[in-house]
Amino acid sequence: MMLQRGKVSPTGALTKEKFQQKLSVAWSRMWAIHRNKVKIAAAMGLRDTDAIDRGLSGSNLPGAHVIFNSLLVDPTALDEILNHYGVRAVPLTACPANDIATAAGVMDAMAALVRALEDNHRDHQETIEVADKLQPHLAALAQIVNEAAALRGAA
């Protein structure tokens, strides 16, 4: 058994069925954002959408290479699975061209948070809305933090 660090405490090993459920949720979120299965499949190196359809339906678990290739479409594509283990995938290099999109997305999420707090209470639906707006930008924010850490180390 691996020692746990910090306060993140996974509930244990994922069964194949639970893994399939989490993959289905993760890819459903990716599908909701990108909306084009043919382009998603192409970015994942697939000739057709069959593996994506099986992953979305939970009917069959795609190969590990197909699952990991979904990170080429969206760096948050496996967050639901990785969150179970208390980890997050973050790109190793920053893409400064995306800073404006990141800033705009974070500001949109913060505006949703401010609207949610107008009544001094954030309910479950508002929490989900804010999280959905913020989640696509977490990897980019982590890149900025990692870039700053590297710059501090180089100074």
C-alpha positions in Angstrom: 0.0 0.0 0.0 1.3 3.4 -0.9 1.6 6.0 1.8 -0.7 9.0 1.5 0.5 12.5 1.4 -1.4 15.6 2.6 -5.2 15.4 3.1 -6.0 13.6 -0.2 -7.0 10.1 0.7 -8.2 7.8 -2.2 -10.9 5.3 -1.3 -8.8 2.5 -2.7 -8.1 0.7 -6.0 -10.6 1.3 -8.7 -12.5 -1.7 -10.1 -12.7 -2.0 -13.8 -16.4 -1.0 -13.6 -15.7 2.1 -11.5 -12.9 3.1 -13.9 -15.3 2.7 -16.9 -17.8 4.9 -15.1 -15.3 7.6 -14.3 -13.9 7.5 -17.9 -17.5 7.8 -19.2 -18.1 10.9 -17.1 -14.7 12.4 -18.0 -15.2 11.8 -21.8 -18.8 13.1 -21.6 -17.4 16.3 -20.2 -14.7 16.4 -22.9 -17.5 15.7 -25.6 -19.6 18.5 -24.1 -16.7 21.0 -24.6 -15.4 19.9 -28.0 -18.6 18.6 -29.6 -17.0 16.9 -32.6 -16.3 13.2 -32.2 -14.6 12.9 -35.6 -12.1 15.7 -34.7 -11.7 14.2 -31.2 -11.0 10.8 -32.7 -8.5 12.2 -35.2 -6.6 14.1 -32.4 -6.5 10.8 -30.5 -5.0 9.0 -33.5 -8.1 7.0 -34.2 -9.6 6.1 -37.6 -13.2 6.2 -36.4 -15.2 7.0 -33.3 -15.9 3.5 -32.1 -13.5 3.6 -29.2 -14.9 6.9 -28.1 -18.4 5.6 -28.3 -17.5 2.6 -26.2 -15.7 4.9 -23.7 -18.8 7.2 -23.5 -21.3 4.4 -23.1 -19.1 2.4 -20.7 -19.8 -0.7 -22.8 -16.2 -1.6 -23.2 -12.9 -0.2 -21.9 -10.7 1.3 -24.6 -7.0 0.4 -24.6 -4.7 2.4 -22.3 -3.1 4.2 -25.3 -6.5 5.4 -26.4 -7.4 6.6 -22.9 -4.2 8.5 -22.5 -4.4 9.9 -26.0 -7.5 11.7 -24.9 -5.1 14.1 -23.1 -4.1 15.3 -26.6 -7.6 16.6 -27.0 -8.0 18.1 -23.6 -5.5 18.2 -20.7 -8.4 17.7 -18.3 -9.8 14.7 -20.1 -8.9 12.2 -17.3 -9.5 14.4 -14.3 -12.3 12.3 -12.9 -10.0 9.3 -12.9 -6.9 11.0 -11.7 -8.8 12.8 -8.9 -9.6 9.4 -7.4 -5.9 9.0 -6.8 -5.4 12.6 -5.6 -3.3 13.7 -8.6 -3.7 16.0 -11.6 -2.1 15.9 -15.1 -0.5 19.2 -15.9 1.4 19.9 -19.1 5.1 20.4 -18.6 5.4 23.5 -20.8 3.3 26.6 -20.8 1.7 28.0 -23.9 1.8 31.8 -23.6 -0.6 32.2 -26.6 -3.3 30.7 -24.4 -2.9 33.2 -21.5 -5.6 35.5 -22.9 -8.0 32.6 -23.2 -7.1 31.4 -19.7 -7.6 34.9 -18.2 -10.9 35.3 -19.9 -12.1 31.9 -18.8 -11.0 32.4 -15.2 -12.7 35.9 -15.2 -15.9 34.2 -16.5 -15.7 31.7 -13.7 -15.1 34.4 -11.1 -18.0 36.4 -12.4 -20.2 33.3 -12.0 -18.9 32.9 -8.5 -19.7 36.5 -7.6 -23.2 36.1 -9.1 -23.6 32.9 -7.0 -22.6 34.8 -3.8 -25.1 37.7 -4.4 -27.4 36.0 -1.8 -24.4 35.2 0.5 -24.8 31.5 -0.3 -23.4 29.2 -3.1 -25.8 26.3 -3.7 -25.0 23.0 -5.3 -26.0 24.0 -8.8 -24.0 27.2 -8.6 -21.0 25.3 -7.4 -21.2 23.0 -10.4 -21.5 25.9 -12.8 -18.5 27.7 -11.3 -16.4 24.5 -11.4 -17.4 23.7 -15.0 -16.3 27.2 -16.0 -13.0 26.9 -14.1 -11.9 23.3 -14.7 -10.8 23.7 -18.3 -8.3 26.4 -17.1 -6.7 24.6 -14.1 -4.0 23.1 -16.2 -3.1 26.4 -17.7 -3.0 28.0 -14.3 -0.8 25.3 -13.0 1.5 25.9 -16.0 1.9 29.5 -14.9 2.8 28.5 -11.4 5.2 25.8 -12.6 6.8 28.3 -15.0 7.3 30.8 -12.1 8.8 28.0 -10.0 11.3 27.2 -12.8 12.1 30.9 -13.2 12.8 31.2 -9.4 15.1 28.2 -9.6 17.0 29.7 -12.5 17.4 33.1 -10.8 
